[in-house]
């Protein structure tokens, strides 16, 4: 993989547990539980921590496969886990992380995806036909992050990880752009910035302490580390900022800027600028003083339709969450309707 091929890791992980992902099925989890695959934190390891099944691993680990009379397994033998994405989306890349698995990682893996409606059971998913390969069977390294770019414009709801023939994987990251059902987005005003609704951070000035995508995650932040914090700015001529790509073009009515848990390092003030489809800008919220450890809610008076919003933080600091409530424009509804019917590439 080239360095450029890992750019997709800047996109949100659609499978992570904190976004609602779940490992719904695995054919085997003899040594370590399948649910570890989508934990949000990095995998950890403590040597000589033995349980009744052996060394405890922070990942998914299966038994050793055997062929006839204890021989090596056949080439097509594999262990499998199915992950329901926290929100359906277009997958741009996958990372198969084998951290700490040094002598027990799988030599090869593949990843498939499928789009299903409703809420099928684990057994139904395991027996479904129609899975599409998005990562061809490929070699992986142990104790490494193994990235694979995905070239597909389709919307998926589940992924299936296969290990050939067996072994352990610490984490499975499925990076992409959320594409929830239009019926959900069109049911009334909603948060157009939320990752689960299709929003994402397009760019930012600084990601020194934590990833800016955190500010668009569901729910309340639990600690300061759940948000986005920049380095301390020393250039008085500049300020920090984050640029949010909305789920689609919309008219915003309310904004929430949450500095919860940022007691001595929240921005002193913030402003919101909307960016129209033609690139022109409109003021949504003038520069406004912020308080530490506070959920701020502001009415937006502008009726401009915007596709992006830039939050400027003065001069620097950290935010827990950013919410931008509003409704889709008619053009946006038409585009999303066409996209979900497969009329757009």
SULTAUR-V885098 format. One record per helix or strand. SS is the DSSP state (alpha for helix, beta for strand). FROM is the first residue (numbers start at 1). TO is the last residue. If there is no record, write none. Layout:
BEGIN
{{SS/FROM/TO} {SS/FROM/TO}}
END
This chain:
BEGIN
{{alpha/3/10} {beta/13/13} {alpha/17/19} {beta/22/26} {beta/32/32} {alpha/34/38} {beta/50/51} {beta/54/55} {beta/60/61} {alpha/68/70} {beta/79/97} {beta/105/105} {beta/108/114} {alpha/122/126} {beta/132/139} {beta/145/149} {beta/155/164} {beta/168/169} {beta/171/178} {alpha/182/185} {beta/190/191} {alpha/195/197} {beta/200/204} {alpha/212/216} {alpha/224/226} {beta/228/229} {beta/240/258} {beta/266/266} {beta/269/275} {beta/281/289} {beta/295/299} {beta/305/314} {beta/318/319} {beta/321/328} {alpha/330/340}}
END
